[in-house]
Amino acid sequence: MKLTDFKFEIDHFNVPDEPVEPRDAAKLMVLNREEKTIAHETFADVHKYLNEGDVVVYNNTKVFPAKLKGKKEKTEADIEVFLLRELQPENMLWDVLVEPARKIRIGNKLYFGEDLMAEVVDNTTSRGRTIRFLFDGPNEDLYSRLDKIGDMPLPPYIEREPKESDKERYQTIFAKERGAVAAPTAGMHFTPELVEKLKKKGVDFVPVTLHIGWGTFRPVEVEDLTKHRMDSENYYISKETSDRINIALKSKKNKVIACGTSAVRVIETSVMASGMSKAGTGWTDKFIYPDYPFKITEGIITNFHRPESTLLMLAAAFGGFEFIKEAYKEAVEKDYRFFSFGDAMIII
């Protein structure tokens, strides 16, 4: 398939800049791949489509306040630093994006309030730099300082400024392992009460970790999808999670439901030659687009994604290109909310 196949002709997307409350009041579109039917529910009704023994795999990554505003030494010029990934925790080295990039050079010192500064030690791309944080205190204090002075990295299509409340609202209830700069937004529809209801029904919830990077918003720039390369992201899947997935796969009657495209990428990365899941940790750059042969994933909970995005391509690979295109057309007609703070679909 080609990039232009995913350029939907839609005049207007309903793109909210706040999540609904309560979270499970979001709309839920139900796509049945076998029967090619589309139903409309609220997310609180997802329990109708999950059965005893099914396994929901969720991403427990946690978004941290990765946007820092500061000053450049001597000139006192305003600068902004976007933390991409931690390179060496022991040396407090980070990969970052900087603005304005043309004024930030190797050797410059950057100040973020009284208690935190950094030195630029390398160039990586036109806007990319490697910086080393410098402050008095143990290395583990860095995150507590970021929590105080940093802003949450809201998606680029949300035009409002970050708010303090985003540190709680731009997270899932599963958020535990700090390291993402974008939320696994399919999980944002779950509430503790809904999870408890599903567990009482016999549905299992098991975690994986994939620290979503800013590359999730990077546009595909090649027409031939086979030439696109995803950014590598760090992932982890435990033996307990792999074992529970494999029990469901061997049963032939229970389904493995991935909550979010990031969870899909982890479990499909974990596939062994036998078709079973293997525990492990590492980096994945798996790019899933039609006609990818899914080995483990038997259902997906996901949001409505941007045209030409790798997230949409993954959904189309699982649901079928024409069926997903029909679903998106219906979503627009019925005023579904799109993107990170939007509504959800479950594909079964």
KEFI-191370 format. One record per residue (C-alpha): x, y negated, z negated; residue in one letter. Coordinates in steps of 0.1 Angstrom, whole numbers, padded with zeros to 4 digits, always signed. Example, Ala and Ser with C-alpha at 12.3 -4.5 7.8 and 13.67 -1.06 7.14 Angstrom:
+0123+0045-0078A +0137+0011-0071S 
This chain:
+0000+0000+0000M +0010-0036+0005K +0010-0066-0018L -0017-0084+0002T -0041-0055-0004D -0043-0068-0040F -0050-0104-0031K -0087-0105-0040F -0108-0133-0025E -0124-0146-0056I -0134-0182-0059D -0135-0184-0097H -0123-0163-0126F -0138-0169-0160N -0105-0172-0180V -0110-0179-0217P -0083-0194-0239D -0097-0178-0271E -0107-0143-0279P -0143-0135-0288V -0152-0129-0324E -0158-0103-0335P -0133-0086-0312R -0155-0057-0303D -0183-0080-0291A -0164-0083-0258A -0181-0069-0227K -0171-0033-0217L -0174-0021-0181M -0175+0017-0179V -0161+0033-0147L -0167+0069-0141N -0142+0081-0114R -0160+0113-0106E -0195+0100-0102E -0184+0065-0090K -0208+0048-0113T -0204+0015-0131I -0221+0008-0164A -0221-0022-0187H -0218-0021-0225E -0202-0041-0253T -0169-0028-0266F -0184-0017-0298A -0202+0010-0277D -0169+0026-0266V -0176+0054-0291H -0201+0067-0266K -0173+0076-0242Y -0148+0091-0266L -0153+0126-0281N -0141+0147-0310E -0106+0158-0303G -0098+0130-0278D -0066+0111-0284V -0063+0073-0280V -0027+0063-0275V -0021+0027-0285Y +0009+0003-0283N +0019-0008-0318N +0043-0036-0306T +0040-0069-0324K +0044-0103-0307V +0067-0127-0325F +0069-0165-0322P +0093-0166-0293A +0090-0203-0282K +0113-0227-0300L +0114-0265-0296K +0146-0282-0305G +0172-0308-0297K +0205-0307-0278K +0236-0317-0297E +0249-0353-0293K +0222-0364-0268T +0193-0354-0290E +0174-0345-0258A +0143-0324-0263D +0148-0288-0252I +0127-0256-0253E +0140-0221-0257V +0120-0190-0249F +0134-0158-0266L +0133-0129-0242L +0151-0101-0260R +0175-0094-0289E +0208-0082-0274L +0230-0076-0305Q +0212-0080-0339P +0245-0079-0358E +0258-0109-0339N +0225-0126-0334M +0228-0127-0296L +0197-0132-0276W +0187-0134-0239D +0166-0166-0235V +0151-0190-0209L +0158-0227-0214V +0142-0259-0203E +0155-0282-0189P +0180-0256-0176A +0202-0281-0157R +0212-0298-0189K +0220-0268-0211I +0255-0254-0205R +0279-0229-0221I +0293-0243-0253G +0263-0266-0260N +0248-0264-0295K +0210-0264-0299L +0192-0275-0331Y +0159-0262-0343F +0152-0281-0375G +0175-0283-0404E +0180-0246-0410D +0186-0231-0376L +0210-0238-0347M +0224-0218-0318A +0253-0219-0294E +0250-0212-0257V +0276-0185-0249V +0268-0174-0213D +0247-0181-0182N +0225-0152-0170T +0202-0167-0143T +0193-0202-0131S +0171-0207-0162R +0186-0179-0183G +0212-0181-0210R +0227-0160-0238T +0227-0177-0271I +0241-0169-0306R +0221-0181-0336F +0241-0197-0364L +0228-0203-0399F +0237-0196-0435D +0222-0164-0448G +0218-0127-0438P +0209-0118-0402N +0175-0104-0413E +0165-0139-0423D +0163-0149-0387L +0128-0136-0381Y +0115-0153-0412S +0128-0186-0398R +0113-0179-0364L +0079-0172-0381D +0081-0207-0396K +0092-0228-0367I +0084-0208-0336G +0052-0209-0314D +0035-0179-0300M +0042-0173-0263P +0008-0175-0249L +0004-0164-0212P +0012-0190-0186P -0023-0193-0173Y -0036-0204-0208I -0031-0242-0206E -0036-0252-0241R -0008-0256-0266E -0001-0227-0291P -0018-0230-0325K -0008-0217-0359E -0038-0194-0358S -0024-0177-0326D +0001-0159-0348K -0028-0138-0360E -0052-0140-0331R -0027-0131-0303Y -0021-0097-0319Q -0039-0063-0320T -0048-0047-0353I -0022-0021-0345F +0007-0046-0344A +0035-0033-0365K +0069-0031-0346E +0081-0066-0339R +0097-0072-0304G +0071-0082-0278A +0067-0116-0261V +0032-0106-0247A +0004-0088-0265A -0009-0054-0254P -0043-0070-0249T -0064-0039-0244A -0059-0032-0280G -0072-0066-0290M -0108-0054-0287H -0106-0029-0315F -0116-0038-0351T -0108-0018-0382P -0144-0009-0385E -0146+0005-0350L -0114+0025-0354V -0128+0040-0386E -0160+0049-0369K -0142+0066-0341L -0119+0085-0365K -0150+0098-0384K -0162+0111-0351K -0130+0131-0347G -0111+0108-0323V -0074+0106-0330D -0053+0074-0327F -0016+0078-0322V +0011+0051-0317P +0037+0044-0291V +0059+0013-0289T +0067-0007-0258L +0081-0042-0263H +0064-0061-0235I +0086-0086-0219G +0079-0118-0200W +0083-0098-0168G +0047-0087-0172T +0038-0121-0159F +0064-0121-0131R +0048-0121-0097P +0055-0094-0072V +0074-0111-0044E +0078-0083-0018V +0051-0071+0006E +0064-0035+0005D +0056-0023-0030L +0082+0004-0029T +0108-0024-0030K +0095-0041-0062H +0115-0035-0093R +0100-0038-0128M +0119-0054-0157D +0132-0027-0181S +0114-0027-0214E +0123-0008-0246N +0100+0020-0256Y +0096+0047-0283Y +0074+0077-0286I +0076+0099-0318S +0075+0136-0320K +0042+0134-0339E +0026+0114-0311T +0040+0137-0283S +0029+0168-0302D -0007+0154-0306R -0008+0145-0269I +0003+0179-0259N -0023+0196-0281I -0050+0176-0262A -0035+0185-0228L -0033+0222-0236K -0069+0222-0248S -0082+0214-0213K -0113+0198-0230K -0099+0169-0249N -0088+0137-0231K -0057+0116-0236V -0069+0080-0233I -0043+0052-0230A -0052+0019-0246C -0035-0005-0223G -0012-0004-0193T +0019-0005-0215S +0007+0027-0233A +0002+0043-0199V +0038+0035-0189R +0052+0050-0221V +0034+0083-0219I +0040+0087-0182E +0077+0079-0188T +0077+0107-0214S +0066+0134-0190V +0088+0166-0188M +0091+0189-0159A +0065+0211-0176S +0040+0182-0175G +0040+0179-0212M +0051+0148-0232S +0085+0146-0248K +0095+0124-0278A +0122+0098-0272G +0134+0063-0270T +0150+0042-0243G +0142+0018-0215W +0116+0022-0188T +0111+0003-0156D +0083+0026-0143K +0062+0009-0117F +0028+0026-0112I +0008+0018-0081Y -0014+0038-0057P -0010+0068-0051D +0009+0076-0083Y +0003+0112-0095P -0007+0108-0132F +0006+0137-0153K -0008+0129-0188I -0032+0099-0187T -0068+0110-0185E -0085+0077-0193G -0075+0041-0196I -0088+0012-0216I -0077-0020-0200T -0085-0057-0194N -0093-0074-0161F -0060-0084-0145H -0047-0111-0121R -0047-0104-0084P -0014-0091-0070E -0002-0082-0106S +0015-0049-0115T -0012-0044-0141L -0040-0044-0115L -0019-0021-0093M -0017+0004-0122L -0055+0002-0128A -0061+0008-0091A -0037+0038-0091A -0058+0054-0118F -0093+0043-0109G -0089+0043-0071G -0083+0012-0051F -0117+0008-0035E -0136+0016-0067F -0115-0009-0087I -0121-0035-0060K -0159-0029-0063E -0157-0032-0101A -0139-0065-0100Y -0164-0079-0076K -0192-0068-0100E -0173-0083-0129A -0172-0117-0113V -0209-0115-0104E -0218-0106-0141K -0194-0133-0155D -0170-0110-0172Y -0141-0127-0189R -0107-0121-0173F -0071-0117-0184F -0055-0116-0219S -0084-0130-0239F -0110-0114-0216G -0133-0084-0216D -0124-0048-0211A -0130-0018-0189M -0127+0019-0197I -0119+0042-0167I -0128+0078-0173I 
